[in-house]
Amino acid sequence: RCRTVGPIERDLARVIRDDTGISPVLVVNEARADAEQDGFATLALTRDRLAGLGFAGLPDDWAWRCGDLCLYLARNALPKADRHLLIENDVLFLGQALRRLVDLARHPAAEAGAVRLGLHDEAPKYSRGLDRLGLDPRAGCLFPVVFATAALIDRMAGIRQQALALGLRRLNDEAVLAGAALRHPATALDLARALPRDFRPRPFATNPPLLREALLRTRPEGAHHPVLPLAQVLDRIADPSRGYGRHRLRRVLADAAADERAQIAAALDRAESPAG
């Protein structure tokens, strides 16, 4: 899942193909058309195509909030596939982590998997409203890496369509997956428990980000998220809407080499200086 296809996306696709034997499909948010990218198939995820699948009335930020829509598009395009594994482009797998994940996702007893998939002590922010759909609002997970059977994806699609009909536009992908999966909790796997050495809390979280170049130097085992290359870090510092200040970049700064840290510090100084 990505917004553009560049070196990082093609590298992840090659790793998936070479390490697991799976031929990945690149789902590109808001792309204009399907195309081949270095031999990899792509699917364009657009508002019009989603409307044709029965998903109308999407929120303005659907491409960020509604990652589950990728699964419905893939389910429609690949009807013979009995399960799907979705990986976002800011996830980096090192060592044998990806192979272990694929082996787990293929297990017939597992219907769904995601990090922190389960019932939380309090309703996650974007799960509020699940109760209006007859589901437990405490259901939640992280969405950068998920797998689900075709049957579960069909149930998720029904939940998303019902939510849109009720005007529940803030319900996000994590809520939809968790709400559907936890109807049968015995088949729903928390990847942090099922693969504890690969999905540890510090290297696999929602924030703060990790520096891609630093991870490729040290190559620690496991799955890592969110992982950003230096160029993207610098771009986000320059965009005030991103809020990429020194605190948010604390792990990036801690792991960066001296020259990288100097570039980041200079970008932060420029962003923090009043316009002249």
GIVENSUL-V405138 format. One record per residue. PHI is phi as a letter, one per 30 degrees, with the letter a starting at -180 (none if undefined). Layout:
phi
PHI
PHI
This chain:
phi
none
a
c
b
c
b
e
d
d
d
d
d
d
d
d
e
d
d
d
b
i
d
c
d
c
d
c
c
d
i
d
d
a
d
a
c
b
h
i
c
d
b
b
d
c
b
d
d
d
d
d
d
c
j
c
c
i
d
d
d
c
e
d
c
d
c
d
d
d
e
d
d
d
d
d
d
d
b
d
d
d
c
a
b
c
c
b
d
d
c
c
b
c
b
i
c
d
d
d
d
d
d
e
d
d
d
d
d
d
c
c
a
b
a
d
i
d
l
c
c
d
b
d
e
e
d
c
d
j
e
d
d
c
i
c
d
d
d
d
a
a
c
c
d
b
b
b
a
d
d
d
d
d
d
d
d
e
d
d
d
d
d
d
d
d
d
i
d
d
d
d
c
e
d
d
d
d
d
e
d
d
d
d
b
d
d
c
c
c
d
d
d
c
d
b
d
d
c
c
d
e
d
d
b
b
c
a
d
d
c
c
e
d
d
d
d
d
c
h
d
d
j
c
b
a
d
c
b
d
e
e
d
e
d
d
d
d
d
c
e
d
d
i
c
c
d
d
d
c
d
d
d
d
d
c
d
d
e
d
d
d
d
d
d
d
d
d
d
d
d
d
d
d
d
d
c
